[in-house]
Amino acid sequence: MAQQGGLQRASDGASTLPWATAEVRRIDKAARKVSLKHGEIKNLDMPPMSMVFQVKNTEQLETLRVGQKVRFQAVQENGAYWVVQIEVVGM
């Protein structure tokens, strides 16, 4: 597993990434971004907070709605934080 400074890179397989939980706060399909109020993201050594992530696969944004509970996998790449997988866990 490639790690640098405690951060897992995008080149790592998504299957090896831990899942984090969150609530969708805002969706910007045009900019390929989603704002999440998330729990701890272990592979990024990140505590719970609200922040904006870029999204690798914009098709994943199509099923999201503000207020939904989700689980997601994220990586840090070139100074940006990316969601590589996201799925709704509750309606």
Biopython code that builds the backbone (N, CA, C, O; Angstrom):
import numpy as np
from Bio.PDB.StructureBuilder import StructureBuilder

atoms = [
    (1, "MET", "N", (0.849, -1.173, 0.000)),
    (1, "MET", "CA", (0.000, 0.000, 0.000)),
    (1, "MET", "C", (0.892, 1.233, 0.000)),
    (1, "MET", "O", (1.674, 1.423, 0.932)),
    (2, "ALA", "N", (0.793, 2.068, -1.015)),
    (2, "ALA", "CA", (1.635, 3.252, -1.117)),
    (2, "ALA", "C", (1.138, 4.357, -0.209)),
    (2, "ALA", "O", (0.012, 4.836, -0.345)),
    (3, "GLN", "N", (1.993, 4.756, 0.721)),
    (3, "GLN", "CA", (1.632, 5.857, 1.598)),
    (3, "GLN", "C", (2.796, 6.825, 1.666)),
    (3, "GLN", "O", (3.961, 6.437, 1.583)),
    (4, "GLN", "N", (2.452, 8.089, 1.819)),
    (4, "GLN", "CA", (3.462, 9.118, 1.963)),
    (4, "GLN", "C", (2.975, 10.076, 3.017)),
    (4, "GLN", "O", (1.901, 10.659, 2.869)),
    (5, "GLY", "N", (3.737, 10.256, 4.084)),
    (5, "GLY", "CA", (3.342, 11.166, 5.142)),
    (5, "GLY", "C", (2.009, 10.795, 5.775)),
    (5, "GLY", "O", (1.271, 11.676, 6.216)),
    (6, "GLY", "N", (1.686, 9.494, 5.827)),
    (6, "GLY", "CA", (0.457, 9.048, 6.443)),
    (6, "GLY", "C", (-0.767, 9.170, 5.552)),
    (6, "GLY", "O", (-1.861, 8.792, 5.970)),
    (7, "LEU", "N", (-0.617, 9.688, 4.333)),
    (7, "LEU", "CA", (-1.757, 9.874, 3.444)),
    (7, "LEU", "C", (-1.746, 8.807, 2.362)),
    (7, "LEU", "O", (-0.708, 8.528, 1.761)),
    (8, "GLN", "N", (-2.888, 8.223, 2.123)),
    (8, "GLN", "CA", (-2.991, 7.200, 1.091)),
    (8, "GLN", "C", (-3.232, 7.878, -0.244)),
    (8, "GLN", "O", (-4.089, 8.756, -0.347)),
    (9, "ARG", "N", (-2.506, 7.493, -1.239)),
    (9, "ARG", "CA", (-2.549, 8.127, -2.551)),
    (9, "ARG", "C", (-3.582, 7.487, -3.462)),
    (9, "ARG", "O", (-4.011, 6.356, -3.235)),
    (10, "ALA", "N", (-3.975, 8.219, -4.492)),
    (10, "ALA", "CA", (-5.006, 7.765, -5.427)),
    (10, "ALA", "C", (-4.579, 6.529, -6.198)),
    (10, "ALA", "O", (-5.433, 5.806, -6.712)),
    (11, "SER", "N", (-3.291, 6.269, -6.291)),
    (11, "SER", "CA", (-2.829, 5.089, -7.015)),
    (11, "SER", "C", (-3.149, 3.797, -6.270)),
    (11, "SER", "O", (-3.091, 2.713, -6.849)),
    (12, "ASP", "N", (-3.486, 3.913, -4.984)),
    (12, "ASP", "CA", (-3.866, 2.738, -4.212)),
    (12, "ASP", "C", (-5.215, 2.228, -4.688)),
    (12, "ASP", "O", (-6.063, 3.014, -5.110)),
    (13, "GLY", "N", (-5.417, 0.935, -4.624)),
    (13, "GLY", "CA", (-6.698, 0.378, -5.026)),
    (13, "GLY", "C", (-7.809, 0.806, -4.087)),
    (13, "GLY", "O", (-7.630, 0.797, -2.869)),
    (14, "ALA", "N", (-8.950, 1.180, -4.637)),
    (14, "ALA", "CA", (-10.084, 1.610, -3.827)),
    (14, "ALA", "C", (-10.541, 0.499, -2.892)),
    (14, "ALA", "O", (-11.084, 0.772, -1.822)),
    (15, "SER", "N", (-10.324, -0.748, -3.287)),
    (15, "SER", "CA", (-10.764, -1.862, -2.443)),
    (15, "SER", "C", (-10.003, -1.913, -1.123)),
    (15, "SER", "O", (-10.480, -2.521, -0.165)),
    (16, "THR", "N", (-8.841, -1.294, -1.054)),
    (16, "THR", "CA", (-8.053, -1.311, 0.179)),
    (16, "THR", "C", (-8.340, -0.111, 1.066)),
    (16, "THR", "O", (-7.853, -0.056, 2.195)),
    (17, "LEU", "N", (-9.114, 0.846, 0.588)),
    (17, "LEU", "CA", (-9.395, 2.058, 1.348)),
    (17, "LEU", "C", (-10.496, 1.813, 2.373)),
    (17, "LEU", "O", (-11.446, 1.078, 2.105)),
    (18, "PRO", "N", (-10.368, 2.431, 3.553)),
    (18, "PRO", "CA", (-11.454, 2.318, 4.535)),
    (18, "PRO", "C", (-12.637, 3.198, 4.120)),
    (18, "PRO", "O", (-12.474, 4.172, 3.385)),
    (19, "TRP", "N", (-13.811, 2.843, 4.596)),
    (19, "TRP", "CA", (-15.008, 3.636, 4.337)),
    (19, "TRP", "C", (-15.201, 4.623, 5.484)),
    (19, "TRP", "O", (-14.947, 4.296, 6.643)),
    (20, "ALA", "N", (-15.650, 5.830, 5.153)),
    (20, "ALA", "CA", (-16.013, 6.841, 6.142)),
    (20, "ALA", "C", (-17.494, 7.162, 5.950)),
    (20, "ALA", "O", (-18.033, 6.980, 4.858)),
    (21, "THR", "N", (-18.147, 7.636, 7.003)),
    (21, "THR", "CA", (-19.555, 8.001, 6.905)),
    (21, "THR", "C", (-19.691, 9.517, 6.833)),
    (21, "THR", "O", (-18.824, 10.254, 7.303)),
    (22, "ALA", "N", (-20.807, 9.977, 6.229)),
    (22, "ALA", "CA", (-21.000, 11.411, 6.066)),
    (22, "ALA", "C", (-22.462, 11.735, 5.785)),
    (22, "ALA", "O", (-23.284, 10.856, 5.525)),
    (23, "GLU", "N", (-22.749, 13.021, 5.847)),
    (23, "GLU", "CA", (-24.030, 13.559, 5.401)),
    (23, "GLU", "C", (-23.741, 14.512, 4.258)),
    (23, "GLU", "O", (-22.842, 15.347, 4.357)),
    (24, "VAL", "N", (-24.496, 14.398, 3.169)),
    (24, "VAL", "CA", (-24.314, 15.279, 2.016)),
    (24, "VAL", "C", (-24.862, 16.662, 2.364)),
    (24, "VAL", "O", (-26.020, 16.797, 2.762)),
    (25, "ARG", "N", (-24.031, 17.677, 2.212)),
    (25, "ARG", "CA", (-24.423, 19.049, 2.513)),
    (25, "ARG", "C", (-24.701, 19.863, 1.257)),
    (25, "ARG", "O", (-25.610, 20.693, 1.248)),
    (26, "ARG", "N", (-23.930, 19.637, 0.195)),
    (26, "ARG", "CA", (-24.092, 20.398, -1.054)),
    (26, "ARG", "C", (-23.520, 19.569, -2.196)),
    (26, "ARG", "O", (-22.556, 18.826, -2.016)),
    (27, "ILE", "N", (-24.123, 19.704, -3.366)),
    (27, "ILE", "CA", (-23.672, 18.988, -4.560)),
    (27, "ILE", "C", (-23.495, 20.005, -5.674)),
    (27, "ILE", "O", (-24.403, 20.787, -5.955)),
    (28, "ASP", "N", (-22.329, 19.997, -6.310)),
    (28, "ASP", "CA", (-22.062, 20.874, -7.454)),
    (28, "ASP", "C", (-21.613, 19.996, -8.616)),
    (28, "ASP", "O", (-20.425, 19.720, -8.787)),
    (29, "LYS", "N", (-22.593, 19.563, -9.411)),
    (29, "LYS", "CA", (-22.294, 18.647, -10.513)),
    (29, "LYS", "C", (-21.392, 19.291, -11.560)),
    (29, "LYS", "O", (-20.501, 18.634, -12.098)),
    (30, "ALA", "N", (-21.612, 20.563, -11.851)),
    (30, "ALA", "CA", (-20.821, 21.250, -12.874)),
    (30, "ALA", "C", (-19.345, 21.319, -12.488)),
    (30, "ALA", "O", (-18.468, 21.173, -13.340)),
    (31, "ALA", "N", (-19.077, 21.539, -11.215)),
    (31, "ALA", "CA", (-17.697, 21.639, -10.738)),
    (31, "ALA", "C", (-17.129, 20.286, -10.296)),
    (31, "ALA", "O", (-15.961, 20.196, -9.919)),
    (32, "ARG", "N", (-17.957, 19.232, -10.342)),
    (32, "ARG", "CA", (-17.538, 17.891, -9.920)),
    (32, "ARG", "C", (-17.114, 17.857, -8.461)),
    (32, "ARG", "O", (-16.076, 17.293, -8.117)),
    (33, "LYS", "N", (-17.951, 18.483, -7.587)),
    (33, "LYS", "CA", (-17.617, 18.564, -6.166)),
    (33, "LYS", "C", (-18.833, 18.214, -5.310)),
    (33, "LYS", "O", (-19.981, 18.390, -5.718)),
    (34, "VAL", "N", (-18.538, 17.712, -4.110)),
    (34, "VAL", "CA", (-19.574, 17.424, -3.134)),
    (34, "VAL", "C", (-19.074, 17.873, -1.767)),
    (34, "VAL", "O", (-17.926, 17.625, -1.399)),
    (35, "SER", "N", (-19.948, 18.534, -1.023)),
    (35, "SER", "CA", (-19.629, 18.968, 0.332)),
    (35, "SER", "C", (-20.200, 17.941, 1.298)),
    (35, "SER", "O", (-21.388, 17.622, 1.250)),
    (36, "LEU", "N", (-19.346, 17.428, 2.174)),
    (36, "LEU", "CA", (-19.739, 16.384, 3.114)),
    (36, "LEU", "C", (-19.416, 16.778, 4.543)),
    (36, "LEU", "O", (-18.351, 17.330, 4.819)),
    (37, "LYS", "N", (-20.339, 16.492, 5.450)),
    (37, "LYS", "CA", (-20.055, 16.566, 6.890)),
    (37, "LYS", "C", (-19.715, 15.135, 7.274)),
    (37, "LYS", "O", (-20.601, 14.291, 7.413)),
    (38, "HIS", "N", (-18.430, 14.870, 7.445)),
    (38, "HIS", "CA", (-17.968, 13.486, 7.564)),
    (38, "HIS", "C", (-17.395, 13.146, 8.929)),
    (38, "HIS", "O", (-17.011, 14.014, 9.713)),
    (39, "GLY", "N", (-17.355, 11.853, 9.171)),
    (39, "GLY", "CA", (-16.671, 11.319, 10.340)),
    (39, "GLY", "C", (-15.189, 11.194, 10.042)),
    (39, "GLY", "O", (-14.706, 11.705, 9.032)),
    (40, "GLU", "N", (-14.473, 10.516, 10.916)),
    (40, "GLU", "CA", (-13.034, 10.324, 10.737)),
    (40, "GLU", "C", (-12.731, 9.614, 9.420)),
    (40, "GLU", "O", (-13.415, 8.661, 9.044)),
    (41, "ILE", "N", (-11.699, 10.090, 8.725)),
    (41, "ILE", "CA", (-11.207, 9.420, 7.515)),
    (41, "ILE", "C", (-9.822, 8.886, 7.880)),
    (41, "ILE", "O", (-8.831, 9.614, 7.850)),
    (42, "LYS", "N", (-9.779, 7.608, 8.221)),
    (42, "LYS", "CA", (-8.571, 7.016, 8.801)),
    (42, "LYS", "C", (-7.366, 7.060, 7.877)),
    (42, "LYS", "O", (-6.266, 7.371, 8.335)),
    (43, "ASN", "N", (-7.532, 6.757, 6.585)),
    (43, "ASN", "CA", (-6.369, 6.717, 5.696)),
    (43, "ASN", "C", (-5.791, 8.105, 5.423)),
    (43, "ASN", "O", (-4.667, 8.216, 4.931)),
    (44, "LEU", "N", (-6.541, 9.163, 5.734)),
    (44, "LEU", "CA", (-6.033, 10.530, 5.555)),
    (44, "LEU", "C", (-5.671, 11.181, 6.885)),
    (44, "LEU", "O", (-5.291, 12.351, 6.917)),
    (45, "ASP", "N", (-5.782, 10.438, 7.979)),
    (45, "ASP", "CA", (-5.539, 10.977, 9.322)),
    (45, "ASP", "C", (-6.345, 12.251, 9.535)),
    (45, "ASP", "O", (-5.825, 13.240, 10.051)),
    (46, "MET", "N", (-7.622, 12.230, 9.136)),
    (46, "MET", "CA", (-8.464, 13.417, 9.174)),
    (46, "MET", "C", (-9.587, 13.232, 10.200)),
    (46, "MET", "O", (-10.313, 12.239, 10.158)),
    (47, "PRO", "N", (-9.725, 14.189, 11.117)),
    (47, "PRO", "CA", (-10.810, 14.105, 12.102)),
    (47, "PRO", "C", (-12.149, 14.484, 11.461)),
    (47, "PRO", "O", (-12.179, 14.977, 10.334)),
    (48, "PRO", "N", (-13.250, 14.255, 12.174)),
    (48, "PRO", "CA", (-14.559, 14.659, 11.655)),
    (48, "PRO", "C", (-14.614, 16.171, 11.389)),
    (48, "PRO", "O", (-14.104, 16.972, 12.173)),
    (49, "MET", "N", (-15.242, 16.538, 10.270)),
    (49, "MET", "CA", (-15.406, 17.944, 9.891)),
    (49, "MET", "C", (-16.291, 18.029, 8.663)),
    (49, "MET", "O", (-16.717, 17.007, 8.125)),
    (50, "SER", "N", (-16.566, 19.242, 8.222)),
    (50, "SER", "CA", (-17.261, 19.463, 6.953)),
    (50, "SER", "C", (-16.260, 20.004, 5.956)),
    (50, "SER", "O", (-15.472, 20.895, 6.273)),
    (51, "MET", "N", (-16.292, 19.461, 4.741)),
    (51, "MET", "CA", (-15.379, 19.942, 3.716)),
    (51, "MET", "C", (-15.865, 19.549, 2.330)),
    (51, "MET", "O", (-16.758, 18.716, 2.178)),
    (52, "VAL", "N", (-15.262, 20.161, 1.330)),
    (52, "VAL", "CA", (-15.609, 19.907, -0.063)),
    (52, "VAL", "C", (-14.582, 18.942, -0.655)),
    (52, "VAL", "O", (-13.375, 19.103, -0.475)),
    (53, "PHE", "N", (-15.091, 17.942, -1.362)),
    (53, "PHE", "CA", (-14.258, 16.966, -2.052)),
    (53, "PHE", "C", (-14.513, 17.058, -3.545)),
    (53, "PHE", "O", (-15.632, 17.340, -3.974)),
    (54, "GLN", "N", (-13.492, 16.824, -4.326)),
    (54, "GLN", "CA", (-13.669, 16.636, -5.756)),
    (54, "GLN", "C", (-14.094, 15.193, -5.965)),
    (54, "GLN", "O", (-13.816, 14.333, -5.129)),
    (55, "VAL", "N", (-14.766, 14.925, -7.076)),
    (55, "VAL", "CA", (-15.296, 13.594, -7.334)),
    (55, "VAL", "C", (-14.694, 13.056, -8.631)),
    (55, "VAL", "O", (-14.775, 13.700, -9.677)),
    (56, "LYS", "N", (-14.096, 11.881, -8.552)),
    (56, "LYS", "CA", (-13.474, 11.255, -9.729)),
    (56, "LYS", "C", (-14.512, 10.856, -10.773)),
    (56, "LYS", "O", (-14.324, 11.106, -11.963)),
    (57, "ASN", "N", (-15.598, 10.241, -10.333)),
    (57, "ASN", "CA", (-16.622, 9.745, -11.242)),
    (57, "ASN", "C", (-17.904, 10.548, -11.025)),
    (57, "ASN", "O", (-18.619, 10.316, -10.050)),
    (58, "THR", "N", (-18.197, 11.475, -11.910)),
    (58, "THR", "CA", (-19.352, 12.365, -11.731)),
    (58, "THR", "C", (-20.683, 11.619, -11.780)),
    (58, "THR", "O", (-21.685, 12.131, -11.282)),
    (59, "GLU", "N", (-20.716, 10.438, -12.361)),
    (59, "GLU", "CA", (-21.949, 9.648, -12.372)),
    (59, "GLU", "C", (-22.412, 9.338, -10.956)),
    (59, "GLU", "O", (-23.607, 9.166, -10.717)),
    (60, "GLN", "N", (-21.477, 9.265, -10.019)),
    (60, "GLN", "CA", (-21.826, 8.990, -8.627)),
    (60, "GLN", "C", (-22.640, 10.121, -8.014)),
    (60, "GLN", "O", (-23.375, 9.893, -7.053)),
    (61, "LEU", "N", (-22.527, 11.335, -8.547)),
    (61, "LEU", "CA", (-23.280, 12.472, -8.026)),
    (61, "LEU", "C", (-24.755, 12.413, -8.411)),
    (61, "LEU", "O", (-25.587, 13.043, -7.758)),
    (62, "GLU", "N", (-25.089, 11.671, -9.456)),
    (62, "GLU", "CA", (-26.461, 11.632, -9.975)),
    (62, "GLU", "C", (-27.462, 11.088, -8.962)),
    (62, "GLU", "O", (-28.616, 11.516, -8.955)),
    (63, "THR", "N", (-27.053, 10.166, -8.116)),
    (63, "THR", "CA", (-27.983, 9.550, -7.165)),
    (63, "THR", "C", (-27.988, 10.240, -5.806)),
    (63, "THR", "O", (-28.789, 9.886, -4.941)),
    (64, "LEU", "N", (-27.104, 11.225, -5.602)),
    (64, "LEU", "CA", (-27.014, 11.891, -4.302)),
    (64, "LEU", "C", (-28.021, 13.021, -4.166)),
    (64, "LEU", "O", (-28.369, 13.688, -5.140)),
    (65, "ARG", "N", (-28.485, 13.223, -2.924)),
    (65, "ARG", "CA", (-29.369, 14.330, -2.585)),
    (65, "ARG", "C", (-28.874, 14.945, -1.285)),
    (65, "ARG", "O", (-28.343, 14.241, -0.425)),
    (66, "VAL", "N", (-29.043, 16.243, -1.137)),
    (66, "VAL", "CA", (-28.659, 16.936, 0.093)),
    (66, "VAL", "C", (-29.421, 16.314, 1.264)),
    (66, "VAL", "O", (-30.625, 16.073, 1.180)),
    (67, "GLY", "N", (-28.707, 16.061, 2.344)),
    (67, "GLY", "CA", (-29.292, 15.476, 3.546)),
    (67, "GLY", "C", (-29.148, 13.976, 3.647)),
    (67, "GLY", "O", (-29.388, 13.410, 4.713)),
    (68, "GLN", "N", (-28.763, 13.311, 2.566)),
    (68, "GLN", "CA", (-28.601, 11.856, 2.599)),
    (68, "GLN", "C", (-27.392, 11.448, 3.424)),
    (68, "GLN", "O", (-26.387, 12.158, 3.481)),
    (69, "LYS", "N", (-27.508, 10.299, 4.057)),
    (69, "LYS", "CA", (-26.381, 9.669, 4.742)),
    (69, "LYS", "C", (-25.675, 8.789, 3.720)),
    (69, "LYS", "O", (-26.313, 8.037, 2.983)),
    (70, "VAL", "N", (-24.359, 8.891, 3.686)),
    (70, "VAL", "CA", (-23.565, 8.131, 2.726)),
    (70, "VAL", "C", (-22.356, 7.518, 3.412)),
    (70, "VAL", "O", (-22.008, 7.872, 4.539)),
    (71, "ARG", "N", (-21.736, 6.607, 2.714)),
    (71, "ARG", "CA", (-20.397, 6.151, 3.086)),
    (71, "ARG", "C", (-19.544, 6.373, 1.854)),
    (71, "ARG", "O", (-20.024, 6.292, 0.724)),
    (72, "PHE", "N", (-18.251, 6.659, 2.093)),
    (72, "PHE", "CA", (-17.391, 7.003, 0.962)),
    (72, "PHE", "C", (-15.950, 6.633, 1.256)),
    (72, "PHE", "O", (-15.553, 6.409, 2.400)),
    (73, "GLN", "N", (-15.178, 6.578, 0.168)),
    (73, "GLN", "CA", (-13.736, 6.369, 0.248)),
    (73, "GLN", "C", (-13.080, 7.591, -0.379)),
    (73, "GLN", "O", (-13.527, 8.079, -1.417)),
    (74, "ALA", "N", (-12.025, 8.081, 0.249)),
    (74, "ALA", "CA", (-11.368, 9.294, -0.241)),
    (74, "ALA", "C", (-9.858, 9.126, -0.238)),
    (74, "ALA", "O", (-9.298, 8.345, 0.531)),
    (75, "VAL", "N", (-9.217, 9.882, -1.119)),
    (75, "VAL", "CA", (-7.757, 9.923, -1.206)),
    (75, "VAL", "C", (-7.320, 11.377, -1.352)),
    (75, "VAL", "O", (-8.120, 12.267, -1.643)),
    (76, "GLN", "N", (-6.036, 11.583, -1.143)),
    (76, "GLN", "CA", (-5.435, 12.892, -1.368)),
    (76, "GLN", "C", (-4.475, 12.749, -2.536)),
    (76, "GLN", "O", (-3.637, 11.848, -2.556)),
    (77, "GLU", "N", (-4.604, 13.652, -3.517)),
    (77, "GLU", "CA", (-3.771, 13.588, -4.714)),
    (77, "GLU", "C", (-3.438, 15.003, -5.162)),
    (77, "GLU", "O", (-4.337, 15.805, -5.415)),
    (78, "ASN", "N", (-2.161, 15.307, -5.258)),
    (78, "ASN", "CA", (-1.704, 16.624, -5.710)),
    (78, "ASN", "C", (-2.340, 17.765, -4.941)),
    (78, "ASN", "O", (-2.726, 18.778, -5.524)),
    (79, "GLY", "N", (-2.448, 17.600, -3.632)),
    (79, "GLY", "CA", (-2.972, 18.661, -2.777)),
    (79, "GLY", "C", (-4.489, 18.762, -2.723)),
    (79, "GLY", "O", (-5.014, 19.620, -2.014)),
    (80, "ALA", "N", (-5.205, 17.918, -3.445)),
    (80, "ALA", "CA", (-6.669, 17.942, -3.446)),
    (80, "ALA", "C", (-7.200, 16.647, -2.831)),
    (80, "ALA", "O", (-6.543, 15.607, -2.883)),
    (81, "TYR", "N", (-8.381, 16.725, -2.257)),
    (81, "TYR", "CA", (-9.036, 15.551, -1.687)),
    (81, "TYR", "C", (-10.126, 15.090, -2.640)),
    (81, "TYR", "O", (-10.958, 15.879, -3.086)),
    (82, "TRP", "N", (-10.105, 13.795, -2.944)),
    (82, "TRP", "CA", (-10.989, 13.205, -3.946)),
    (82, "TRP", "C", (-11.825, 12.093, -3.339)),
    (82, "TRP", "O", (-11.313, 11.275, -2.574)),
    (83, "VAL", "N", (-13.104, 12.058, -3.675)),
    (83, "VAL", "CA", (-13.961, 10.911, -3.388)),
    (83, "VAL", "C", (-13.795, 9.941, -4.548)),
    (83, "VAL", "O", (-14.007, 10.308, -5.704)),
    (84, "VAL", "N", (-13.416, 8.702, -4.242)),
    (84, "VAL", "CA", (-13.258, 7.715, -5.299)),
    (84, "VAL", "C", (-14.440, 6.747, -5.360)),
    (84, "VAL", "O", (-14.695, 6.139, -6.399)),
    (85, "GLN", "N", (-15.159, 6.606, -4.249)),
    (85, "GLN", "CA", (-16.377, 5.791, -4.187)),
    (85, "GLN", "C", (-17.321, 6.473, -3.197)),
    (85, "GLN", "O", (-16.885, 6.967, -2.158)),
    (86, "ILE", "N", (-18.613, 6.499, -3.521)),
    (86, "ILE", "CA", (-19.606, 7.028, -2.591)),
    (86, "ILE", "C", (-20.921, 6.303, -2.833)),
    (86, "ILE", "O", (-21.313, 6.061, -3.974)),
    (87, "GLU", "N", (-21.600, 5.959, -1.736)),
    (87, "GLU", "CA", (-22.887, 5.288, -1.880)),
    (87, "GLU", "C", (-23.802, 5.670, -0.722)),
    (87, "GLU", "O", (-23.350, 5.905, 0.398)),
    (88, "VAL", "N", (-25.095, 5.727, -1.017)),
    (88, "VAL", "CA", (-26.116, 6.080, -0.046)),
    (88, "VAL", "C", (-26.305, 4.910, 0.912)),
    (88, "VAL", "O", (-26.380, 3.760, 0.478)),
    (89, "VAL", "N", (-26.383, 5.197, 2.229)),
    (89, "VAL", "CA", (-26.580, 4.140, 3.213)),
    (89, "VAL", "C", (-27.948, 4.226, 3.896)),
    (89, "VAL", "O", (-28.355, 3.278, 4.566)),
    (90, "GLY", "N", (-28.648, 5.318, 3.743)),
    (90, "GLY", "CA", (-29.963, 5.457, 4.361)),
    (90, "GLY", "C", (-30.832, 6.404, 3.553)),
    (90, "GLY", "O", (-30.333, 7.307, 2.881)),
    (91, "MET", "N", (-32.111, 6.191, 3.627)),
    (91, "MET", "CA", (-33.032, 7.065, 2.880)),
    (91, "MET", "C", (-33.629, 8.099, 3.789)),
    (91, "MET", "O", (-34.427, 8.925, 3.346)),
]
sb = StructureBuilder()
sb.init_structure("model")
sb.init_model(0)
sb.init_chain("A")
sb.init_seg("    ")
for serial, (resi, resn, name, xyz) in enumerate(atoms, 1):
    if name == "N":
        sb.init_residue(resn, " ", resi, " ")
    sb.init_atom(name, np.array(xyz, "f"), 0.0, 1.0, " ", f" {name:<3s}", serial, name[0])
structure = sb.get_structure()
